[in-house]
């Protein structure tokens, strides 16, 4: 708007705006972040200029309106259910059903094409410790296959932290959406 209307404002140096474009289609979610520079950097060598594009897309999404967040959650849920259908499972509530780690482990196995022995995790976890074990195993598997998920603690998923769960599912979605 400032470029289009050119108001008589004295803007400070280093003013940048991140524009997040989220497109939902039948094939999945496509997100893109572009940084618009309104005023030039006064410190061209500083590290702050590289930060805006590095913010996690889910963190950016959660700053938007609830309807946009729900649209993305539905698209990810559709992706999950497509991949879980062959096991006869369906996820209805993404916020709660991943907390015990079981569906997450099964989803990882489906997407990556390997079987996780039932003795390695608790199929029907009875307490938080067993759920934590399952989620920790799932995050370790994701790390082993090269999916980088910084700042995700297994306890966040067990405690039904929506942002943490969405970050994990979005990373899986991004990796497998074209397959």
Residue pairs with C-beta under 8 A, 6 or more apart in sequence:
2 9
2 11
2 38
3 36
3 38
11 38
11 39
12 39
13 39
13 40
13 41
13 42
14 39
14 40
14 41
14 42
14 43
14 48
14 49
15 37
15 38
15 39
16 35
16 36
16 37
16 38
16 49
16 52
17 35
17 36
17 38
18 33
18 34
18 35
18 36
18 52
18 53
18 55
18 60
19 33
19 34
19 35
19 36
20 31
20 32
20 33
20 57
20 60
20 61
20 64
21 31
21 32
21 33
21 34
22 29
22 30
22 31
22 61
22 64
22 68
22 71
22 72
23 29
23 30
23 31
24 71
24 72
24 75
27 177
28 75
28 79
28 173
28 177
29 72
29 75
29 76
29 170
29 173
29 177
31 57
31 61
33 52
33 53
33 55
33 57
33 60
35 52
35 53
41 49
56 167
57 170
58 163
58 166
58 167
58 170
59 163
61 68
61 69
61 72
61 166
62 69
62 162
62 163
62 166
72 166
73 94
73 166
76 94
76 166
76 169
76 170
76 173
77 91
77 94
79 169
79 173
79 176
79 177
80 91
80 94
80 103
80 107
80 169
81 90
81 91
83 107
83 110
83 111
83 176
84 90
84 91
84 103
84 106
84 107
84 110
86 110
87 106
87 110
89 103
89 106
91 97
91 98
91 103
94 165
94 166
94 169
95 160
95 162
95 165
96 160
97 103
98 104
98 157
98 165
98 168
98 169
99 131
99 135
99 157
99 158
99 159
99 160
99 165
100 122
100 125
100 130
100 131
100 134
100 135
100 158
101 121
101 125
101 131
101 132
101 133
101 134
101 135
101 136
101 137
101 138
101 157
101 158
102 121
102 122
102 123
102 124
102 125
102 134
104 134
104 135
104 138
104 157
104 168
105 116
105 121
105 134
105 137
105 138
105 141
106 116
107 172
108 116
108 138
108 141
108 142
108 172
109 115
109 116
111 172
111 175
111 176
112 141
112 145
116 137
116 141
120 137
121 133
121 134
121 137
122 130
122 131
122 133
122 134
125 131
125 133
125 134
128 158
131 158
132 154
132 155
132 158
135 154
135 157
135 158
136 154
138 168
139 149
139 152
139 154
139 168
142 149
142 168
142 171
142 172
143 149
147 171
147 172
147 175
148 171
149 167
149 168
149 171
152 164
152 167
152 168
153 164
156 163
156 164
156 165
157 164
157 165
157 168
